[in-house]
Amino acid sequence: MRFPLTVLFLAMMAVGGAADTRPNVLVLIADDLRPDAIGANGNPDVRTPHLDALMARGRSYDRAYCMGSNSGAVCAPSRAMLLTGRSRFEIPQDVLVPWGPATGEPVPPMLPELFRRHGWRTFATGKWHQRKPHFQTCFDEGEAIFFGGMGPHEGLKVHSFDPTGMYPKADSRAMPAFSSTGFADAAIEFISTNANSSEPFLAWVSFTAPHDPRTPPAAIRSTYDDATLTLPPNVLPEHPFDNGELRIRDEKLEAWPRTPEALRRHLGDYYGMIEQMDSQIGRILASLEDAGRADDTIVVFLADHGLGMGSHGLLGKQNLYEHSMGAPLVVAGPGITPGERRDSLVYLHDTVPWLLDEAGLDHPKDLHGRHLETGKRTQLVLHYRDGQRALVESRWKLIAYPAVGLVQLYDLETDPHEQRNVAADHPERVARMARDLAKQMVASGDDLRLPDTWTPAPGTP
């Protein structure tokens, strides 16, 4: 019978003053990392030895998804859902869109805040992309804190921890190291300082890589020969129809039609950024070993979402294809069987109740997130603003474009890269899944209305 760790801790303390057995928690977040941009996930070109090793000693969820976004900056709502364990329809607008005016609505308790309340020392470095007051409720300390959404990887303006919570712009400084290196330095310093602490810690390390501007160090970039890089199997010169987001900033990073030469150049930059971040993740994980804390630390690695990088003619993440809403999710630590791969449908924010449970903590009963292991899902709804909705099942995926009445149906079992729209061949399945999608939308508080009839979207046959 499995007992929560905090229950065991209290029982042991009562009978003999045993050491604190509550686990430390290390959360590593990448920005714009598609699931297939990791060597262990079958990519022959990118070099990610440290992530590969983490996956070998942990459990990977191969069908993890960002639920969606009400903004072109998909990372902000994705992180808000990850922090709260709630869907975007249950989170105040000023948490989903932290750069707009504050609404004053109550903010649900955030994951680091819950750990902090129960005695964990909480620390953060890197991209926060939420409001400054929320940072103060979540963390006891921090270093190299970036409050923006994107910025340069050289000379990024960051803050040290401000006990007042004000973080005036005048107090920011240009980080002397490359972004991922500077964040890793801060995390390593925190881990080493707390190596012998009597209280457990939670370290939240949020990289800005591999988000553009993709400017990897020259020494790494030079090792990638663009001409040898493998293009994604679903690469297209342009998207076959207007999905409503073809003029957004991300899509303007390269001209149409996308050429193989241009896309390989983008991939070389992308892989260089990923490799450099991977090396810093390796340093952080090594610091756990050096501090003697590797065996009692839960490690969570994920990305806020994926990225187009030429797939379906798209460069950005403002779409509902697998390469953009799918994301890597890996957990490792005490009691986790090495090398496990799971194909269950999960949202990224399903990590919240799982992680709280692993730490022996109660969690709010109204979470949308379900336990990664016990909260089985048979369908997932994905959304992007008011122009795109999707329903994902174990085998089938329906993507709907309500404003124009177009629909795509993919058999992910035989067509994992979504290259053949079979909506015209399965009208009854389209109708049934569209009904299920509408029901799920209503249940989640999504008031967007779907049309009564659908036309198969144009594209490759």
C-alpha positions as CSV (number, residue, x, y, z in Angstrom):
1,M,0.0,0.0,0.0
2,R,1.4,3.4,-1.0
3,F,1.5,6.1,1.6
4,P,2.1,9.8,0.8
5,L,5.6,10.8,1.6
6,T,4.5,13.5,4.1
7,V,2.5,11.0,6.0
8,L,5.5,8.7,6.3
9,F,7.6,11.7,7.4
10,L,5.2,12.6,10.2
11,A,4.9,9.1,11.4
12,M,8.7,8.6,11.4
13,M,9.2,11.8,13.3
14,A,6.7,10.8,15.9
15,V,8.5,7.5,16.7
16,G,12.1,8.6,16.5
17,G,13.0,11.9,14.9
18,A,14.0,10.4,11.6
19,A,15.3,12.6,8.8
20,D,12.9,14.5,6.5
21,T,11.9,12.2,3.6
22,R,9.9,14.8,1.7
23,P,11.2,14.9,-1.9
24,N,12.8,17.9,-3.5
25,V,11.3,19.0,-6.8
26,L,13.1,20.3,-9.8
27,V,11.0,21.6,-12.7
28,L,12.7,22.3,-16.0
29,I,10.7,24.1,-18.7
30,A,11.8,24.6,-22.3
31,D,10.2,27.2,-24.5
32,D,9.0,26.2,-28.0
33,L,10.4,22.6,-28.0
34,R,8.5,20.2,-30.3
35,P,8.4,16.6,-29.0
36,D,10.4,15.2,-31.9
37,A,13.4,17.6,-31.4
38,I,15.0,15.3,-28.9
39,G,17.4,12.6,-29.8
40,A,15.7,9.9,-27.7
41,N,12.5,10.6,-29.5
42,G,14.0,9.5,-32.8
43,N,15.6,12.7,-34.1
44,P,18.8,11.7,-35.9
45,D,20.2,15.3,-36.2
46,V,19.9,17.0,-32.8
47,R,22.3,16.2,-30.0
48,T,20.6,16.0,-26.6
49,P,22.6,13.5,-24.5
50,H,21.4,14.8,-21.1
51,L,17.7,14.8,-22.0
52,D,18.2,11.3,-23.5
53,A,19.7,10.2,-20.2
54,L,16.9,11.7,-18.2
55,M,14.3,9.9,-20.4
56,A,16.3,6.7,-19.9
57,R,16.0,7.0,-16.1
58,G,12.5,8.4,-16.0
59,R,9.0,8.0,-17.5
60,S,8.0,9.8,-20.7
61,Y,4.5,10.7,-21.7
62,D,4.5,10.5,-25.5
63,R,1.0,12.1,-26.0
64,A,1.2,15.2,-23.8
65,Y,-0.5,18.3,-25.0
66,C,-0.8,22.0,-24.3
67,M,-4.5,22.5,-24.1
68,G,-4.4,25.7,-26.1
69,S,-4.3,29.5,-26.1
70,N,-6.4,32.6,-26.3
71,S,-3.4,34.5,-27.5
72,G,-0.7,34.3,-30.1
73,A,1.8,34.1,-27.2
74,V,0.8,30.5,-26.5
75,C,3.4,30.1,-23.8
76,A,1.6,32.5,-21.4
77,P,-1.7,30.6,-21.1
78,S,0.2,27.3,-21.2
79,R,2.3,28.3,-18.2
80,A,-0.8,29.6,-16.4
81,M,-2.4,26.2,-16.8
82,L,0.7,24.5,-15.7
83,L,1.0,26.7,-12.6
84,T,-2.7,26.4,-11.6
85,G,-3.8,22.9,-12.8
86,R,-6.8,24.6,-14.4
87,S,-8.0,25.0,-18.0
88,R,-7.8,28.4,-19.7
89,F,-11.5,28.9,-19.3
90,E,-11.1,28.7,-15.5
91,I,-8.2,31.1,-15.1
92,P,-8.6,34.9,-14.8
93,Q,-7.7,36.9,-17.9
94,D,-4.9,38.8,-16.3
95,V,-3.1,35.5,-15.5
96,L,-3.6,34.2,-19.1
97,V,-2.5,37.5,-20.6
98,P,-0.1,39.0,-18.0
99,W,0.8,42.0,-20.1
100,G,-2.7,43.4,-20.1
101,P,-4.5,45.4,-17.4
102,A,-5.1,43.6,-14.1
103,T,-8.7,42.6,-13.5
104,G,-8.4,42.1,-9.8
105,E,-10.1,38.6,-10.0
106,P,-9.0,36.1,-7.4
107,V,-6.0,34.0,-8.6
108,P,-6.1,30.3,-7.9
109,P,-3.3,29.0,-5.8
110,M,-0.3,28.2,-7.9
111,L,1.8,25.0,-7.7
112,P,5.0,26.5,-6.2
113,E,2.8,28.5,-3.7
114,L,1.2,25.3,-2.5
115,F,4.6,23.7,-1.9
116,R,5.8,26.9,-0.2
117,R,2.8,26.8,2.2
118,H,3.8,23.3,3.3
119,G,7.4,23.9,4.1
120,W,9.3,23.6,0.8
121,R,11.9,26.3,0.1
122,T,10.9,27.6,-3.3
123,F,13.2,29.2,-5.9
124,A,12.9,30.3,-9.5
125,T,15.1,31.4,-12.3
126,G,14.4,32.2,-16.0
127,K,11.2,33.1,-17.7
128,W,8.3,33.8,-15.5
129,H,5.8,35.4,-17.9
130,Q,3.3,36.1,-15.1
131,R,2.8,39.1,-13.0
132,K,5.3,40.1,-10.4
133,P,2.9,39.8,-7.4
134,H,2.3,36.1,-8.4
135,F,6.1,35.5,-8.3
136,Q,6.3,36.8,-4.8
137,T,3.5,34.5,-3.5
138,C,5.2,31.5,-5.1
139,F,8.9,31.9,-4.3
140,D,11.1,32.5,-1.3
141,E,13.9,33.5,-3.5
142,G,15.1,33.7,-7.1
143,E,17.9,34.8,-9.4
144,A,18.2,35.8,-13.0
145,I,14.5,36.3,-13.2
146,F,13.1,37.3,-16.6
147,F,9.6,38.8,-16.5
148,G,9.1,39.2,-20.3
149,G,7.9,36.8,-22.9
150,M,10.9,36.7,-25.3
151,G,14.2,38.5,-25.5
152,P,17.8,38.1,-26.8
153,H,19.9,35.2,-25.5
154,E,22.9,37.4,-25.2
155,G,22.5,40.3,-22.7
156,L,19.0,39.4,-21.6
157,K,17.7,41.8,-19.0
158,V,17.0,40.0,-15.7
159,H,16.3,40.8,-12.0
160,S,17.7,39.5,-8.8
161,F,15.1,38.6,-6.1
162,D,13.4,41.8,-4.8
163,P,11.9,41.3,-1.3
164,T,9.6,44.2,-1.9
165,G,8.1,42.5,-5.0
166,M,8.4,45.7,-7.1
167,Y,11.2,44.8,-9.5
168,P,11.6,48.2,-11.0
169,K,12.9,48.3,-14.6
170,A,15.9,50.4,-13.5
171,D,17.1,47.5,-11.3
172,S,17.3,45.0,-14.2
173,R,20.7,44.1,-15.6
174,A,22.0,42.4,-18.7
175,M,22.9,38.8,-17.9
176,P,26.6,38.3,-18.8
177,A,26.2,34.7,-19.8
178,F,24.1,33.1,-22.6
179,S,20.5,32.8,-21.4
180,S,20.4,29.1,-20.7
181,T,23.9,29.2,-19.1
182,G,22.9,32.1,-16.8
183,F,19.7,30.3,-15.6
184,A,21.6,27.1,-15.0
185,D,24.2,29.0,-13.0
186,A,21.5,30.4,-10.8
187,A,19.9,27.0,-10.3
188,I,23.2,25.3,-9.5
189,E,24.0,28.0,-6.9
190,F,20.6,27.4,-5.2
191,I,21.0,23.6,-5.2
192,S,24.5,23.7,-3.8
193,T,23.5,26.3,-1.1
194,N,20.6,24.1,0.0
195,A,22.4,20.7,-0.2
196,N,22.4,20.3,3.5
197,S,19.2,22.1,4.4
198,S,16.8,20.5,6.7
199,E,13.8,21.6,4.6
200,P,13.0,20.3,1.1
201,F,13.2,22.6,-1.9
202,L,11.3,23.3,-5.1
203,A,13.4,24.8,-8.0
204,W,11.5,26.2,-11.0
205,V,14.0,26.6,-13.9
206,S,12.3,28.1,-17.0
207,F,14.5,28.5,-20.1
208,T,13.8,30.9,-22.9
209,A,15.4,28.5,-25.3
210,P,14.9,27.4,-28.0
211,H,12.5,30.3,-28.6
212,D,13.6,32.8,-31.2
213,P,15.7,34.8,-31.8
214,R,17.5,31.5,-32.4
215,T,21.1,32.6,-32.0
216,P,23.1,29.6,-30.7
217,P,26.7,30.1,-29.8
218,A,28.9,29.9,-32.9
219,A,30.9,27.0,-31.6
220,I,27.8,24.8,-31.5
221,R,26.1,26.2,-34.6
222,S,29.1,25.5,-36.7
223,T,28.8,21.8,-36.0
224,Y,25.4,21.6,-37.8
225,D,25.7,21.2,-41.5
226,D,22.4,22.5,-42.9
227,A,22.6,20.5,-46.0
228,T,22.6,17.2,-44.1
229,L,19.6,18.0,-41.8
230,T,16.4,16.0,-42.3
231,L,13.3,18.0,-43.0
232,P,10.1,16.9,-41.2
233,P,8.1,14.4,-43.2
234,N,5.1,16.8,-43.3
235,V,7.1,19.9,-44.5
236,L,5.2,22.0,-47.0
237,P,6.2,25.2,-48.8
238,E,3.0,26.9,-47.5
239,H,-0.1,26.0,-45.6
240,P,-2.8,24.8,-48.0
241,F,-5.5,27.2,-46.7
242,D,-5.8,30.3,-44.5
243,N,-6.1,29.0,-40.9
244,G,-6.6,32.6,-39.6
245,E,-3.1,33.0,-38.3
246,L,-0.8,33.1,-41.3
247,R,0.1,36.8,-40.7
248,I,1.2,36.5,-37.1
249,R,4.8,37.4,-36.1
250,D,6.0,33.8,-36.0
251,E,5.0,33.1,-39.6
252,K,6.8,36.2,-40.8
253,L,10.2,34.8,-39.8
254,E,10.6,33.4,-43.3
255,A,9.1,34.2,-46.7
256,W,6.6,32.0,-48.5
257,P,7.0,29.6,-50.2
258,R,9.3,28.0,-47.6
259,T,12.3,26.6,-49.4
260,P,14.2,23.5,-48.2
261,E,17.3,25.6,-47.9
262,A,15.6,28.2,-45.6
263,L,14.0,25.5,-43.5
264,R,17.2,23.6,-43.0
265,R,18.9,26.9,-41.9
266,H,16.1,27.4,-39.3
267,L,16.5,23.8,-38.1
268,G,20.3,24.3,-37.7
269,D,19.6,27.3,-35.5
270,Y,16.9,25.5,-33.6
271,Y,19.0,22.4,-32.9
272,G,22.0,24.6,-31.9
273,M,19.7,26.3,-29.3
274,I,18.4,22.9,-28.1
275,E,21.9,21.4,-27.8
276,Q,23.1,24.4,-25.8
277,M,20.1,24.2,-23.4
278,D,20.6,20.4,-23.1
279,S,24.2,21.0,-21.9
280,Q,23.0,23.3,-19.2
281,I,20.3,20.8,-18.1
282,G,23.2,18.4,-17.8
283,R,25.0,20.8,-15.5
284,I,21.9,21.2,-13.3
285,L,21.3,17.5,-13.0
286,A,25.0,17.0,-12.2
287,S,24.7,19.5,-9.4
288,L,22.0,17.4,-7.8
289,E,24.4,14.5,-7.8
290,D,27.2,16.6,-6.4
291,A,25.0,17.8,-3.6
292,G,23.9,14.3,-2.8
293,R,20.2,15.1,-3.6
294,A,19.7,13.2,-6.9
295,D,18.0,10.2,-5.2
296,D,15.5,12.3,-3.2
297,T,14.5,14.8,-6.0
298,I,11.6,14.5,-8.4
299,V,12.6,15.9,-11.8
300,V,10.0,17.2,-14.2
301,F,11.0,18.2,-17.7
302,L,8.5,19.6,-20.2
303,A,8.0,22.3,-22.8
304,D,5.1,24.8,-22.8
305,H,4.2,23.6,-26.4
306,G,5.8,22.6,-29.7
307,L,6.6,24.6,-32.9
308,G,6.0,24.4,-36.6
309,M,9.5,24.7,-38.0
310,G,8.2,24.1,-41.5
311,S,5.7,21.3,-40.8
312,H,2.5,22.0,-42.8
313,G,4.2,25.1,-44.1
314,L,4.1,26.7,-40.6
315,L,6.9,28.1,-38.5
316,G,5.0,29.0,-35.3
317,K,2.8,27.4,-32.7
318,Q,-0.5,29.1,-33.5
319,N,-2.1,26.0,-34.8
320,L,-3.4,22.7,-33.4
321,Y,-1.3,20.2,-35.3
322,E,0.7,17.6,-33.3
323,H,4.0,19.4,-33.8
324,S,2.7,22.5,-32.1
325,M,0.3,21.5,-29.4
326,G,2.2,18.3,-28.5
327,A,5.1,18.7,-26.0
328,P,7.7,16.6,-24.3
329,L,6.9,15.6,-20.7
330,V,9.3,13.5,-18.6
331,V,9.3,12.7,-14.9
332,A,12.1,11.0,-13.0
333,G,12.9,10.4,-9.4
334,P,12.1,8.2,-6.4
335,G,9.8,5.2,-7.2
336,I,9.6,5.9,-11.0
337,T,10.6,2.9,-13.2
338,P,13.4,3.9,-15.6
339,G,12.7,4.0,-19.3
340,E,8.9,3.9,-19.2
341,R,7.0,5.2,-22.2
342,R,3.3,6.0,-21.8
343,D,0.9,6.7,-24.7
344,S,-2.0,7.9,-22.6
345,L,-3.7,11.2,-23.4
346,V,-2.6,13.9,-20.9
347,Y,-2.5,17.6,-20.7
348,L,0.6,19.3,-19.4
349,H,-1.4,20.6,-16.5
350,D,-2.2,17.1,-15.4
351,T,1.3,17.3,-13.9
352,V,-0.1,19.4,-11.1
353,P,-2.2,16.9,-9.2
354,W,0.4,14.1,-9.9
355,L,3.2,16.2,-8.4
356,L,1.3,17.2,-5.4
357,D,0.3,13.6,-4.8
358,E,3.9,12.5,-5.1
359,A,4.9,15.0,-2.5
360,G,2.0,13.8,-0.2
361,L,0.2,17.1,-0.4
362,D,-3.6,17.6,-0.8
363,H,-4.6,19.5,-3.8
364,P,-7.7,21.6,-4.6
365,K,-10.6,19.5,-5.5
366,D,-11.7,21.6,-8.4
367,L,-8.6,21.2,-10.6
368,H,-9.2,20.5,-14.3
369,G,-5.9,18.7,-14.4
370,R,-6.1,15.0,-13.7
371,H,-3.5,12.8,-12.1
372,L,-1.0,11.6,-14.8
373,E,-1.4,8.0,-13.8
374,T,-4.9,7.6,-12.4
375,G,-6.9,10.3,-14.2
376,K,-7.5,8.5,-17.5
377,R,-8.7,10.6,-20.4
378,T,-10.3,9.2,-23.6
379,Q,-10.6,12.6,-25.3
380,L,-8.8,15.9,-25.2
381,V,-10.0,19.2,-26.5
382,L,-7.5,21.6,-28.0
383,H,-8.2,25.3,-28.9
384,Y,-6.6,28.3,-30.4
385,R,-8.3,31.6,-30.0
386,D,-11.7,31.7,-31.7
387,G,-10.5,30.2,-35.0
388,Q,-9.5,26.6,-34.3
389,R,-10.7,23.7,-32.2
390,A,-9.7,20.1,-32.1
391,L,-10.8,16.8,-30.5
392,V,-8.1,14.2,-29.9
393,E,-8.8,10.5,-29.3
394,S,-6.5,7.6,-29.0
395,R,-6.5,7.1,-32.8
396,W,-8.4,9.9,-34.4
397,K,-8.0,13.6,-34.4
398,L,-10.5,16.2,-35.7
399,I,-9.4,19.8,-36.3
400,A,-12.2,22.3,-36.9
401,Y,-12.0,25.9,-38.2
402,P,-15.4,27.2,-37.1
403,A,-15.2,30.6,-38.8
404,V,-14.9,29.1,-42.3
405,G,-16.6,25.7,-41.7
406,L,-13.5,23.6,-42.6
407,V,-12.6,20.4,-41.0
408,Q,-9.7,18.0,-41.0
409,L,-9.7,14.3,-39.8
410,Y,-6.5,12.4,-39.2
411,D,-5.9,8.8,-38.4
412,L,-2.9,9.2,-36.1
413,E,-2.3,5.5,-36.0
414,T,-1.5,5.3,-39.7
415,D,-0.7,8.9,-40.2
416,P,1.1,10.3,-37.2
417,H,2.4,13.4,-39.1
418,E,-1.1,14.4,-40.2
419,Q,-0.4,14.3,-43.9
420,R,-3.7,12.9,-45.2
421,N,-7.0,14.6,-44.4
422,V,-9.6,11.8,-44.5
423,A,-12.6,13.8,-43.5
424,A,-14.3,13.2,-46.9
425,D,-13.9,9.5,-46.4
426,H,-15.5,9.4,-42.9
427,P,-18.5,11.8,-42.8
428,E,-20.2,9.9,-40.0
429,R,-17.0,10.0,-37.8
430,V,-16.6,13.7,-38.5
431,A,-20.2,14.3,-37.5
432,R,-19.9,12.2,-34.3
433,M,-16.6,13.8,-33.3
434,A,-17.9,17.3,-34.0
435,R,-20.8,16.6,-31.7
436,D,-18.4,15.3,-29.0
437,L,-16.3,18.4,-29.5
438,A,-19.3,20.7,-29.0
439,K,-20.3,18.9,-25.8
440,Q,-16.8,19.1,-24.4
441,M,-16.6,22.8,-25.2
442,V,-19.8,23.5,-23.4
443,A,-18.6,21.5,-20.4
444,S,-15.4,23.4,-20.2
445,G,-17.0,26.8,-20.4
446,D,-16.0,27.5,-24.0
447,D,-18.9,29.5,-25.5
448,L,-17.7,29.4,-29.1
449,R,-20.4,28.1,-31.4
450,L,-19.6,25.4,-34.0
451,P,-21.4,25.4,-37.4
452,D,-23.9,22.6,-38.2
453,T,-22.1,21.5,-41.4
454,W,-18.5,21.0,-42.3
455,T,-16.5,21.0,-45.5
456,P,-13.3,19.0,-45.7
457,A,-10.3,21.4,-45.7
458,P,-8.1,21.5,-48.8
459,G,-4.7,20.1,-48.7
460,T,-2.6,17.1,-49.6
461,P,-4.8,14.1,-50.6
